[in-house]
């Protein structure tokens, strides 16, 4: 866990060197999403370090081809989650790193370099923010609970209306940062209607160790399910019901 935190912070330092740089070049990938030299450089850095430290481990990242595992372990990288926020100079982007073994996600890290905060967990070790043990909120009712999302443009309007009518307070502290807010008890739920595995790989262990819950929108504990929901646990089923109608 400590090694994963150190690696994520290394990636964060690299991305900070590009942050709010007027000369930052923003390219568009085939799917229409933005990518920068910070994204590419951070993933390349992590891959080099992992190849040196754990040469037999697999690596799955957003920007490069997957490296097969020879050990049964796989590192999952999102080198810069929240690239749109990053390119606009908004300090809520994160670096995500997870380690998967035969039992699932064993270690997860959400590094928020522009804010100087790292939220991380290891299976059976607890969840921490900068070395301090943290946990989810105790909110037990939907009315008044804070729910965040990466954005609302991909939401079905009927789902959005149900959530609004349930009395939840809607915000867009999005991407990995929103999951960090749930794990540390600052908000109560984070919702992603469309995600890739690398977007949410750290979340199952982080939320579990913080006393909360992560699932896809069908309720499965599956970071590869294509959607994401993190809550304090107490309101999870109620939020799932709203999302599924």
N, C-alpha and C positions, 0 to 999 in steps of 0.2 A: 504494500500500500504506500509506504513512504517513497519507494522508488517511482511509482506511478505519479505521485504528487510532484516529485522533483522533475520528472520528464515533462509533465504538463506545464509546469512553471517555466521550463526552458522554452517550450513552444510559445508560451505567453510573452516572454521577453522578446522573442523574435518578432511577433506580431506587433508589439508596441513600437518597435523601431519603424514600422510603416504607418502607424495610426496617426490620422490627421495630417498626413504628408500630402502636400498639394501635388506632388508628382506621382502619386499612386495611380497605377494603370489598372483599370477595371475592364476585364474581358467578359464575354458572355459564353457560357457553355452551351452544348447542344440542346439542353432542356430549358434554356432561357434564363438560368440562374447565374448570378455574377460570380466571378472568381478573380482573385488578385495574386500578386507575387507573395503576399503574406500567407495566403492559404497554401500555396504550393511549397513555399519555403518551410513553413512549420511542419507540414507532413513529411517533407524530405528529411528534416532534422530528426524527427521522431523515428523514422524508419532507419536512419543511420545508427542512432543510439540503440535501438532495439536489435538491429543486426549484430552490433558489437557485443551487447550484453546478453542477449538471448537468441543466438543465431538459428536455433531450430524452431522457434515459435512462429506461428503464422501471423500475418498482418492484413487486416482489412481496413482500407481508408477511403476517403471520399475522392481523392484526387489522383490516385495511382492504382494500378492493377493489384489484385489480391495476391499475397504470397502464401502458398499452402503451408500448413503446419506439419512438422515432423515430431512434435512433442505432445500433441493433444491440447495445447494451449494456443489461444489466438488473441492478439491485441487488436482493438477496434478504435479507430482514430477519426474524429472530426476535427481537423486542425484549426478551423475557425468557424464556429457555429454562430450565425448571425452576420453573415458577410454584408448584407444590405445595411444593417446598423453600422457596421465597421466603416463602410465606404462613406457614410454620412456623418462620421465623427461622433457617433453615439456610443458611450462607453459600456454598453451592456452585452457586447459580444463575449463569447467564451471559447475556451479550448477544451475539448472533450476527449477523454481517454478511458478505455475499459479493458479489463483482462477477463477473458472467458476460458473456463476449463470444462471438464466433463460434467460438472454439476450446474453449469450456467455462468452467469456473470459473477466473478469473485471479487473484483475491485472496480470501483468507478470514481472518476474525478471530473469535477466541473471547475475549471479555473477561469476566473474573471479578472484578467490582468489589469485592465484599466481602472478597476476598483480596488485592486490589491487583496482580493479575497479568493480562497480556494475551498470548495466544499467537496468532501471525499468520504468514502466508506470502504471497508473491507468486510467480507462475509464473516460474521461473528465478532467483529472488532468494534462496531459502532460507527456513527456518522459524526463528522467533525467539520468545523469551519475554522481555518487557521489555528488548528490545535485545540480548539474548545469543543467539547461534546455538544451536539445540537439535536433537536427533535422537532417534530411537526406540531402544529397548533392543536388546540382542544376544541375547536369549533364543532358543534354537533348538529347544527341546523343549516339548511340551505339559505334561508333568508338572512341576508347580511354577510354571508361568506364571500370572500374575495376569490374570484376565478380569473385567471389570466390565460392568454393565448398568444401565439406568435402573430396572429392577425385574424381578422374575421371574414376576409374576402372569399375563403374556400368553404365557409360554413353553409350548410343548407339553411335557408331562411326560416324554415319551420322549427329547426333545432335551436337556432339563435333566439327565436321568439319564446320558445319554452324555457330556455335558460333565463332569459330576461324576466319573464313573468314569475319565475320561481323566487325572485328576490335576490339573486346573486349580484354582487358588485363586479362588473366586467372591466377588465383592464387588459393592456397589451404589453406587459413586461415579458417579452416573448423569448423564444428559443431556449437554450440551456439555462439562461438566467432565471426564467420562470420556474424551472424545476428546482433550482437552488433555493428560491424563495419558499417553495413548499417544504423542502427538507429542513429548512431552518425556522419554520413556523411563522414566517412573515406574511404569507398568504395561505389559502386553504386548498386551492386546486389549480392545476395547470393542464391545458387541453391542446392537443395537436391533432387535427383531422388527417393530415398527411405527413408521414415521416419515413425516412430510411433508417435502417438498423443503426448506422453510425450517429444519427441524430439523437438517439435515446439509449444507446447501449449502456451507459453508466447508471441509468435511472433505477432499474430494478433493485440493485444492491443498495444504492444511496437511500431510496425511499424506505426499503425494508429496515435498514439499520437505523433510520431516523424515526421509526415507529409508524410510518405511513404505508401507502400502497401504490404500486404502479401496475397498469395493465394497458392492453389495447382497448379499443372501443367495444369489443365483444366481451370484455372481462377477463381475457386470458393474460397470464403473466408471460408476455411474449414481446420482446423489444423488436422483433422482426415482423410484427403483425401489421405494419403499415399505418398505424395510428398510435397515439399516446394519451394516457390520462394518469396524472399523479395527484393524489389527494392525501389528506391527513388520515385517511382510512375510515374515519367516522362517517363521512359524507360520500364515500366512494360509490356505493350501490345507488344512492339517490341521484348522483350526477350521471352515472351510467344509464339510468332509466331515462333521464332527460335527453341524453345524447341518442339513445336508441329509440325513443318514442314509445 
